[in-house]
Amino acid sequence: MKKFNLLTIAAAAMLMIQSCGNNPTTPQQTPAEQLLSRLETLRQKGVMFGHQDDPMYGLTWAYDKDSSDVKNVCGDYPAVMGFDLGGIEIADKANLDSVPFTRITEEIKNHHRRGGIITISWHPRNPQTTIEGGGRAGQKFPEGTAWDVTDTMIVPKILPGGSLNGVFNTWMQRVSDFLKTLSDDNGNKIPVIFRPWHENSGSWFWWGEKFCTPDQYRALWNMLQDKLKADGHNNLVWSYSPGMEPNLTEQRLLVRYPGDDRTDMIGLDGYQWTPDAEARQKFIDRGRQNLELLCKVAKERNLIPALTECGLKNLTEPTWWTSTLMPTIDGFPISYLLVWRNYKTEWFGPAPSKPDAEYFREYYKSDKSLFVSDIK
Ligand code: BMA
């Protein structure tokens, strides 16, 4: 019996070694590391298409099951879906665009199940004017919102030692608690590209360029990152994403960069607002110059580059997908591009009833554009 037991144990040990893979000493990758490897592989294949709030609402519908303007135009869901946590910090039930947080959790799970990739942004309210009662949930710009820049000293106040630090710790805790809801059917954490404090090279958010020094900005980044890491959120791929600029320089791109040890992806946000030929050419020229630099910096620093927000408001030039977007990104090894939400009065994605739909289908057919069925 003893001999039999020893043999059994030896056989079981062999099996265990084999089932751990060829190199049993390799530590297990975190969900964030797994997503990063996947992003790296996928960008050899093409550029993923992303859309903010895609399964939530479109131009003619809201909260229908399994709907999507993108899918209704081309038959496929975007590869990347973006969602925003603005409002979670004050324990609202729905975000700044009235999307219930429970629905965000649900759609993140759905998209993960279909093999898609998720990115989360956060437009936290202005803590000073919000606690003073200047702005409450449901109120539109700018009182109390992320766009409220009446008090220019918010960042130093929320850093450790500042008068708003206690309040902001509670706000970060609520983000952390929401992130805990993101697990798959087997209880594994769903990896997410997390993109806080974005467009910080502009001055329209309270964390913008004019309202904090580069050191204060980095301290803000670190405070949130340290909190979420301490809470065990090892499923976040950290994306630093300032705005596009005319003649962007490396110095300008990196002046507020949190550091190689604190960043996984680097992206840019940039829009075209009017349909005229001049604006179109400017978008292409600026976009190509910016992406060239972004990809160079990303390569040197081992980061994954992306066009983290882009679009032409209301697609006032229907050919935009093929005449402008495609030549702007052509040849750049970016991971994804994401267009902002399709709301009744302001939209950036395609919609079946709109004249840009046929041009979007052309873009969809291109070998280089990846949708969810291309990345499974
Ligand atoms: C802006 C607009 C707003 C929206 C905000 C957050 O660009 O789309 O209407 O509330 O993003 O999604």
Boltz pocket constraint, residues with backbone or C-beta under 6 A from the ligand:
constraints:
  - pocket:
      binder: B
      contacts: [[A, 84], [A, 96], [A, 97], [A, 123], [A, 340], [A, 341], [A, 346]]
      max_distance: 6.0
